[in-house]
Amino acid sequence: MKKYIPLSVPNMSGNEKKYVLDAIEKTWVSTGGAYITEFESKLAAFLETGSVAACQSGTAALHLALQDCGVQRGDVVIVPTLTFIAAVNPVVYQAAEPVFMDCDDSLCMDSEKLREFCEKECEYQDGKLRYGRKHVKALVVVHVFGNMADMEAIMDIADKYHIKVIEDATEALGSYYTQGRYRGMYAGTIGDYGAYSFNGNKIITTGGGGAVTAKDPEAVKHMRYLSTQAKDDPHYYIHHEIGYNYRMTNVQAALGVAQMEQLPGFIEKKQVNYDLYQKLFSDCGECRLLSFKEGTNSNKWFYSLQINDKKIHASMKEIIEKLENSNIQTRAVWGLIHQQRPYQEASAYRIVRAIYYSKCILNIPASTNLTKEDIVYVADEIRRILKGLANE
């Protein structure tokens, strides 16, 4: 039996052990230490942005961004339905209300439906966009699987209606535009705020961990302050705002510094692996490998197969279980958030494509330590299984 091939696991082939042991030996293991500052500096330099605040998770980064831009009880935040639920939950942490938006064929937010929603379902009064009586304060746009959303259109809409844009770039560290108005700009540096995740399955990892950036350096400074319990006087423990225990630890940051040293190589390997998958699936009638948006250079974090539902009538669960029996880990795309129990009463605007894609997208192994032999085996097994299902 072929060795087990997981969906996405860390690649710890650099200085991770060296830097972590250094942090431990110096006893700087908590939310202070040189590695945190170094990690923030390296990340800011890579993204070509002014400053970055390292925190505990991508979820924490999104929450800090919503807090800093003033989202509060009774406000509306526009969010995608096709994403991981952590992109939406922080809206509710702020007692605000999400309005769910459909995806386009890139799986990212549909900018045309966003425009229609703002024009047809809302009213613009006194410099504020209102949905009913509620202020549409912000929108969260997710760069799904490393594919970049239509930021030119989204930013035009946001500028017109004075909506704050929070980019959820938790899956897109290293993705950037190669054409258009934002040529050379990275995911997470175009909107008002950008959030990143370094979970174990991301392109680089700190175990857990995240980071947040913003157009305004003062906003980054404020979010860093909020992430350390909003401490105004460290000696007498004076606090002028409600803060959070969201700061990244020095041990996590030590991992991050080592991972940042390898990030360009990881992105190159992702591209090589994607090209091989593309070749192996190019003539497959039962599925196709989804492409990434033209005019961008994606980090290709996750690879997605679109199963041909006209030929394959098996459930996604059945396909995943058959692949598991071949020692290959795959997964379906997320359950749509507007259909989840906590959000069933929330507003959702003309959700169509997301419903379709949620039923036919299969994520396949995408680790940077995959060998050519691994990829060939995965592709061969998927083709064999889908061919068998098509003939049933």
N, C-alpha and C positions, 0 to 999 in steps of 0.2 A: 504494500500500500504506500502511495506517495505520502511524503511528510505533510503535516498540517500546514496550510497556507492561510494565515489570518488576514482579516480585511485591511487593517492599518495599524502598524505597531511602530514604536520609536526606533530610531537608528542612533545608537550610542557608541559610535566608532571613533570619537574624537577625544577631547580633554575633559569629558564629563567627570570621570572618577577623580582625576587630579584636582580639579577646581572644587568639587564637593568636599573632598578630604581636607583641602586647604581651609575651606570655610569652617569645617568641624574642628580642625586643629587650633584655629584662632578663636574658637567658641562664638563666632558671630553666626548664629544659626537662626535668629528670629527676624524681626522686621526692621533691622538696621544692619548695615555692613556695606563694604566697598563693592561687592558683586552686584548689589541692587543698582547702585549708581552707574556702574559700568554697563550693565545690561540695558538700562534706560538710554544711556548715551549711544551704545552700538545700534540699538533699535531705531532711535531718532535719526542717526546718520544714514542708516540703510534706507529708511523711508523718506529721507530728505525733508524732514519736518522739524519744527523748532524744538519741541520737547515732548516727552512721553512720561506717563506715570505708570509704573508697574503695580499690578494688583493681584488679587487671589484667583480671579477667573475672568473669562469673557463675560459672564453674567454680571459680575461686579463692575466691570468696565462699562457695560450698558447702563446699569443702574446709576453709576456716578455721572454719566453723560446726561441722563434724564433729569437727575437732581440738579446738575449745574445749569441746564438750560431752562429750568423753572417749571417743568411739568409738575402739575399738582392735581389735587382732587377736582374732578369735574372737567378736566381737560380731555381732549381727544388726541390720540396718537395713531397714525396710520401705520399698519404693519402688514407683512405678507402672511398668508396662511400656509404656504409651502416653505417651511423652514423648521428648524429645531425649536421647541417650545421655549427655550431659554432666551430667544430673541424677543419674546412677547411678555413673559412673566414680569420683568422689571417695570413694565408699564403699570401693572396692577399693584406692584410694590408702592408706587407713587399715588395710588388710588385714582389713577386716570383710566380712561376707557379706550380699548383698542377698537379700531375699525379695520376689518380684514380686506386685503386686496389680492387679486388674482395674480398669477405668474404669466410670463410670456414664454416663448419656446426656448429661452435660455435658462428657464426655471427661476429666474429672478423677477422682481416686481414688474408688472405690466405698466409701463409709463403712460400708455394711451388710456387705459382704464383709470389710472390715477388722475389724469387730466379731466376725463369725463366726470369722475366723482366730484372733483373740486368745482367744476363748472355747473353741473346739473343738480347735484345733491346738497351743495353748500351755498352760503351767501357770504360775500366779502363786504364787511362793514367796518369803518373806522380803523382800517389797517389790520383787521383780523378776519381770518376765515372761520365761519361758524357753521357747524353741523347741528342743525336745530338751534338750541341756545348755547351750545358748547363750543369753546375755542379749540380749533385744530392747531395745537401748539407745535407738534413735531411729527416726523415720520422716521421709521426705522427701515432702512433698505439693506437687505442681506445679499452679499455676493456669494451665491450658492455654489458650493463645491469648488470655489476658486474662479468661477465664471463672473465677469463683471457686469453689473446692472447697467442700464442705459442712463448713465449719470448726467449726460448733457441735457436730456429731456427732463429728468427728475429735478435737477438743480434749477432749470428754467421755471418749472412749476413752483418749486419751493420759494424761489426769489420773488415771483409774482405775488404770492399769497403770504409771504413772510412766515414761512414754516421752517423750523429748525430741522436740519438733516443729520441724522445719526447713522453713520455707515457701520453696519455689522460686518467687519472684515475678518471675523474669527476663523473663516475657512480660506481666506484669500491673502495671507501674508506673502508679498512678493508679486502679486498680480498688478499689472499696470497697463495704461493705455499706450498704444503705439501710434495712434492717429487721432485727429480731431482736437477740440479745444483743450482737452486735458492730457494731451500727449506727454508721456514721461511721468505722469502722476500716478502714484500707487493707490490701490484700494485702501480706504480709510483716511486718506489725506485730502479728499475733494470736498466732502461735506463739512458741516460745522464741527462734528466729532467723528472719531474713528475708534472702534473697539476691536481688540485682538484676543485670541485664545491660544494657550499653550498646553491644552489638554494632551493626554498621552497619544491620541490618534491624529494630532495636527502635524503640519509639515515640520515644525520644530516643537519641542516640548520642554516644560519645566516641571513635569509631573502633573500638577494643576497649574494655575496661573493665567494671567491675562495682562493686558495693558490698554491704556486709553490715551488718545491724543486729541488735539483740538486746534482749530485755526488760531484761536486766541491763546497765547502763552499763559495769560493770567487764568484762563479756564483750567489749563492743565495744573497749574499751581494750586487752584482751589480744589480740584478733584483729588490731588495728592493729599491735601490737608484733610478733606473729608474721609479719605481712606485710612487715616491714622487717628480716628476718633475725634477729629476736629479739635485738636489740642492747641490752645492759644498760649498757654504757659506750661511748659513741661515740668517745671519745678513745683508749682502749686496746683496743677491740674485744673486749669480754667478752660472752659469750653463755651464758645459763643454760638455754635451750631450743633445740630444733631449729626454725629459722625458715625463711621462704620469701621469694623475691624477687617478692612479689605486690602491692606498692604501686602505685597509679595514678601516672602522670606528670603534671607540671604542664601540659604541652601538652594532654594528653587532658582534664584537668580544665577547661582554658580553653574547650574545645569544650563540655563539660558545663554550665558556667555559662551559656553562651549558649543551649544547648538547654533548660535549665530555665526560662529566661525565656519560652519558647514552649510549654512543656508543656501548660498549660490549653487553649491554642488548638489544639494537635495533637489533644487528646482530643475537643474539640468537632467538629473536622473528621472524625475517625474516626466519630463518631456520625452526622453528616450523610451521609457516604458509605455507611455501613451502612444507613441508612434508605432511601437511593435504591436500593441493591442489593435490599433487601427488597421494595420496590415492584416492581422490574423482574422479580423471580423469583417473585412472589406467586402467579401462575397457571401456573407451569411444572410439568408433570407428570413431567418427566424428572429433576428435582432440586429440592432445597429448601435455603434458606439457614438454617444452624443459628442458633438463638436463644441468648441468654445468660441465665444463671440469674436468676429472679425474686428480688426483694429485694436486688439488687446494682446498682451502676452500674459497668459494665465499661469499660475503656479501649478495648475493641474492637480489640485489636492486630491480630489476623488474622481474616479472614472465611473461613468454611468452608462449602462446598456438600456436601450429602449426595446422592450420585448414586443414583437409583432403580434398584437392581440387578434389579428385576423387569422393567424396560423396557430397561435398557442392559446389554448383555452383553459390551461391549468392555472391554478391560483399561484400567486407569488410565493405563498407559504410552501406549496408543493415543490416549486423550483428550488427554493432556498434549502429545503430539507434534502432534496436529491443531491445538491452540491455539497452539503454538509457530509453526506455519506461518502463523497469523494474526497473528503478532507479539505474542502475549500469553504472558507467563510465568506458569505455575501450578506447583503441586507437590502430590505425594501426601503424606499424613500419614506420620510416621516409621515405619520398620520396627520392629516390636515388639522391645523390648530382650531379653526372655527368650528370643527366638528367634535372637538374634545369636550368632555363634560364641563370643565370650568368656563368654557367660552361659547357654549351653545346659544346663549341669549345675547351675545355681542352682535354688532352690525357686521355684515359681510357684503361686499359690493360685487355682484355679477361674477361669482366664482365658477369658472368653466374649465379652463385649461388645467388648473391645479388638480381638479378632480380626475381628469384624464391621466395626467402624468403620475399621480399618486398610485395609480393601479398598474403602471407598466414600467416603472424605473427600477432597475436593479443595480446596486453599487457592487463593484467587484474589487478584488485585492489591489491595493494601491501603495503599499509600503515602499520606501526608497531602498530597502535592502532586498527586494525581489530580484531573483536571477532571471536570465533569459529563459532557462528551462522551466522555472516556476510559471512564467507568463504563458509560455507555450502550452504547458499542462492545463492551466486554468482555461485558456481559450478552447482547447480541444475538448475538455470535459463539458464546458458550457454548450458548445456546438453539438456534441453527442447527445446530451440530455435534452436540449431543445428540439433536436431532430426527432428524437424518440417520442417526445410529447406531441409534436406536430403530426406524427403518423398514427397517433392513437385515435 
